[in-house]
Amino acid sequence: MGNMSDSPQPSLNAGGNVAWEKVHGEDASWRKKLVGEISDAFILPRYVRLFYDTFGRGRAMDFVEVGSGNGENSKAVIAANRDGVIKSYLTTEVFPDGVEWLKKQGLNATQASAEALPFPDSNFDGVVEFDVMHHVDHPRLMALEMMRVGRGKLLLT
């Protein structure tokens, strides 16, 4: 994997001075703003299906979703909870306003940079991200962090 000391340092926030509400909104994620109702009709159901195709066999597991935006993916995945696959589901967001919004939605949420996750090694059975990696400054750091905090199962879209 190379020498981590040669790697770029994690971003402290997404895009410098970008505010959560400039990316997401209470009524729509950035994706829904971009593609409209096709997000609800096709994209979200496919992500839910992909989640359960990936993790849907076996015991109840602990998950962390990295970069949860306005929580629409999180809520859809949790609502399905097929065969009790989800034991716990933690959402993260780099923006403090986003964390507060996620909590208002009833989600377990914490502030975290995708490039420097504040969790112990091998803390989660599954680590997921839905359309986040291309938004971070250092995708390699994000991938390394996801592998570090997970126990071998990742889902990246």
N, C-alpha and C positions, 0 to 999 in steps of 0.2 A: 504494500500500500504506500510505500514511500515514507519519507520523514515528515511527520506532521509539523515540525518546526518550520519547514519550508512552505507549508500551506498558508493560504491567506487567512487572516483573522476573521472570525464570524462578524456579521453585521449586527449592530446593536438594535437596529430597527429596519423595517422594510422600506427601501427607497429613500432613506434620509428623512426628509420632512413631509413625507406623504402621510395623510391622515386616513384612518380607517374608513370614514364616511366617503372619502374620495374614491375608494376601491369598492366597498360594499355599501349596502344600504339596509335599513330595517325591512324594506319591502322586497329587496332583490339583491342577489349576489352579483359580482362583476360578470359572471357567466350569463346570468339571466338578463342583465342589462345589455349584454352583447348579442345574444341569440334569441331572446324573448321566450315565448311560451314553449318552444321546442325543448327548453331545459327541463321543465316539469313533465312534459309528455314523453320524452325519449331519453334524455341524458341521465336524470336522477334515477329512473327505474333501472337503467343499464348499470349504473354504479352500484346500486343495491344488489342487483343480481351478481355482479362481479365480486362484491364483498363476500356474499354467501357462497358463491362457487369457490372462492379462495379459502375461506375459513369455516365453512358450514358443516364440517364433519368433526365429530369428537366432542370434547368436554367444553364446559363454559370457560371462556378465556377473558383475560384482561387486555384491553386495547387502549392505544393512544392514537388520536388523529392529529397530525401535525398541520397547522395552518387551517383552521376550521372556518374561516370567513364569517359568514352570518349564520352558520349552523344548519343550512338546509340539507346538506349531505348527511351530517351527523344525525339529525332528527329522522331522516328517511331510513337510515341504516338501523338506528335504535328501534324505531317503530316496528320494523319487520321482525327483529330478533327471532329468527327462525330456529326452532329446536333449542332455544335457550343458549345459543352460542355465546352471547355477550354476558359476561359476569360483571364487568365494569367497563366503562367507556369514558375516557378523559379526552376533552377537546383542548387544543392549544391555539393561541393567536398571539402574534407579535404586538399588536396594537392594544393598549389598555382599554380603549373604547370598545373594541371588539370583544375582549374578555367580559366586560360588563354586559354587553348585548347577549353573549352566549349564556351567561348566568341568568339573565332575565328570561331566556327561552327555556330555562329549567335544565340546562346542560351543566355538567361538571366541567369547569373551565379553569385554565391557568395561563398566565402570560409566559411565553417562551419563544425564543428565537429558534427557528428550524435548524439553524447552523450551530447551535450550542444548547442542546436540550438539557434542562436542569434535573435529570433523572438518573438514578443509579444504572450501572450496566445490567443488561438482561432483566429489566424491570417489567417488561410487557410481553405477553404471548404474541401479540400482533401489533404492528405499527403500520398505519395507513396515511396516505395523503391523496387528496383529490385535486388535481390541477394546481399544485403549489410550486413544485420544484423550479419551474421556469420563472418564478417571481423572485427567487432569492439571488443574492449577489454571488454566492459560492455553492452551486449545486453539489459539488463533491463533498463539501463539509456536511451538507444536509444528509446526503446518502450515508456517509460514515456515522453520523449521529443516529440515524434511524436504525442502522445495523447494530450500533453499540447498545441502544436501549431495548432492542427487541431480542427475542429468543429464537430468531431464525425465520420468522414469517413476516414478510413485508408486502404491502400492496401499494404500488406507485402508479398513478394514472397521469 
